[in-house]
């Protein structure tokens, strides 16, 4: 909610806008002003899988949307991604809309690498998305350091003390131990209420240097500064996930990318 206050300063009436609650794209944790839609390139044509690579047993185009679906007849053994073939973005903004069924589990991977031994599998940062909205908006690193920031957190990610140590030694309860929560973007219930169930939502990812921000419906959900020089990634593949599990469906549309 915004409140307009009028202040008399040196005889001049000045209007001040005071904001409260969750931070929107126009007022993030640093006070940065987020761009409009200028200079974004459409990377999904809405009619074909041209420019994308994935398992067509689970991915298709339907109603101008990129659709991933698991059915009882086609169970999934490993998380499967449809991967954009247009490059390996480093600093970028990504905007899209998504819709997911209640039992769905998905996410948008970026600055990721393909696994050599599992087809269509990615390892790296993920803007998490799920149908029950337990995790939507958080920063989860697929097959690597796990949770870097839960929804509502501003977090700084530190490196492991032993550079030769195993990653799993630094993970507890599916979260990276050497991370520091430095601020709050709002309580979890308030942020969850912004996300629409079984309906279209917008997602905006900004990856700039070692700072990673995830917005849902224009509201900042997680903000990570990755100081882990050993494990962080500065560029990599972009892809959308369907997670192994019960039958589900996720749809993505209006996918636009801007390099920074």
N, C-alpha and C positions, 0 to 999 in steps of 0.2 A: 504494500500500500504506500502511496506517496502523499505527503502532506505539504501543501504550499504555505509557506510562512512569508509574511511581508515584514521586512526590517527597515527601519528608518536610519540611514547611515549618511551623516553629513547633509541631512536635509533631502536626501534622495531615497525614494522607496525602491527597495531591491527585493525581488522575489527569489526565495531560496527553496529548492526542492530537497526535501529530506526523505530518504528511503529507509525502509525497514524490512526485515525478513530475508528470504533467500536472495542471493545476488543474481541478477539477470545478465544477459550478454552485454548490456550497455553499462553495467556497473559491477565488474568482477572484483576479486579480492585485492588486486593491485591498483584499481582505478583505471585500468586500460579501457580504451574505447574499441569495441569490436567492430570489424568492417561490415559493410553491407554485402550484397551478393555480387558486387562487381568483380570481374576477372576470374570468376569460377568457371571451370570447364566441365561440361557434362561428360561423364565417363561410362554411363550406361544408357544405351539408346532406347530402351523400353520395348524393344521388339525382338531382340536376339541376344545370344550370349557372346556376340562378337566382342573381342577384347577381354574376355574372361575365361578362366580355365577351372573346371570343377567336374565332379562326378555327376553326369547327367541322369544317373539313377535317382539322385536326390535333389538336383537343381534344375530349374526350368524357368521360362519366361511366361507370365500369365497376367493379363490385364495391366500391361505396362509396368509390371513389377518383377523383380528378381526374387524367385520363390524357392525356398529350401523346405523340404518336407520329408518326414519319416512316417512310414505307414506300417501297420501290422505285417503286411506282406513283404516289406523291405526294411527290416531292422538294421541298425547301424552299429558297427563294432567299434569304430574310432571316430572321434570328432572329425568332421569333414568341412573343408572350406572351399568356397569359390573365390578364386584369386584373380585380382586385376593384373593384366599383363602389360600395362602401360609404363611400368618403371618401378623404382624403389624410392618412394618419397622420403625426404628427410624432414625439412621444415615445411609445414603445409597446414591448410584448413580443409576439413571435409564436412560437407553438409548433406544430409539425406533424411528421408522419412522411413519409418519402419512400423510394422504391425506384427504381433506375435500372439499365438494362442496361449491359454492359461498354463498349460503344461510345458510350454516351450522354453528352451534354453539356447541362447545364441550370443553373439557378440561381434564386434568389429575389430579385427586385428590390424595393427599397423607397425611399421618399423620391425617387421618380423622376418624370420627365415623359414624356408621349407625344410621339412625333415626328410632325409634321404631314404629312410626305410619304411615310411608310412605315406601312401599316396594322399595328396591334398591335405596334408597336416601342416600347421604353422606353429611356430614357437616365437612368442614375443608379446608386446603390449596388447591389451584388449580393453576396449570400452564395453563393459559387460551389459548384457540385456537378458532379462528373463520374464516369462509371462506373469509370474506372481509378484514381480517388482520387489523381490527381496534384495537383489544385487544390481539392478539397473542403475547405470551411472558410475559405478565404482571403477577403479583401475586395477585390473587383474592381469598378471603376466602369465600367459598360457605356457605350460610345460617348462616354467623357469622359476621365478622368485615368488610366484603366487600373488596374493593380495598386496598391492602397494598402497592403496588408499581406499577405504570404505566410503560409501556415499556420505557426503557431508563433511569430509575431511580435507584439510589442507595438510599435506605431508611432505617431509623431506626424507628421501631414501638414502641411507648410508650404505657403504660397502662392507663386505665381510672382513673380519680381522685377518684370517688366514687365506691368502690368495689361492693357495693350493687345496683348500678345504672343499668338501662336497656342498653343493647348494642346499641339499635337504637338511644339513646340519644347522642351517640358519632360517629354517621355516618351522613355525609352530602354529597349530590350529589353522592351517591353510593361509597363513600370513607371514610376510617377511619380517623377521625379528629386528634387523638393524634399520628401522624406520622410525621417524619421529613425527608425531602429530603436532603441528605448530599452529593450527587454527581451525575454526569451525565455519562451515557454510550454511548451517541450519540444522535443526534436529531431523532425525531420519523420518519420522512420521510426516512432518511438514513437507519434506522433499518428495516423499513417496506420493503424497496427495496430488502433486503436480503431474505425475505420470498416469496416462490413461490406459486402462486395462482393455485388452482385445480391441484396440482402436489405433488409429494412426498417431504417432508421436514424431517429433523432429529430434534429430541428434546432430550435434556440432562438436567436432573434435579439433582442437588446436594443439599442434605439436611444434614448438618453437624452441630450439636449443634443447636444454634439458628440462624444460617445463612442459607439462602435458595436462591439458584441461578438457574435461568432458561436460558438455551441456546437454540437457534434455528439455525440450520445449522452452528453450531460451534461458534456462536457469542453470547456473554452475553447480554440478553435482560432486565433482572431485577435482583436486588441483595438486599435482605431483611435481616436485622438483627432484630430479634423479641425480644425486651426487655420487652414485656408485659407478665410478669410471671403469671398473673391471667388467661389470655385467650389463650396463645400460647399452642401448643401441641408438645410433644417430640417424639411421635410415634403414629401409627394408620394405618388404612386401606388404600389400594391403589386401585384406580379404574378409569375407563374411562367413560366420560359422553356423553349422547345425551341430548340436551336442548330442552325443549318444544318450539313449534313454527312451522314454515312452514316445508314442506317436505325437508329433508336433508339426507346426507349420509356422514359418516366419517369412515375411515379405519385406523387400526393400525397394524404394523407388526414389526418383528425383535425386540421383547420386551425383554430387558435384564436388570438384576438387580444385583447390588453388594452391600453387606452390608459393612459398614465402621466400 
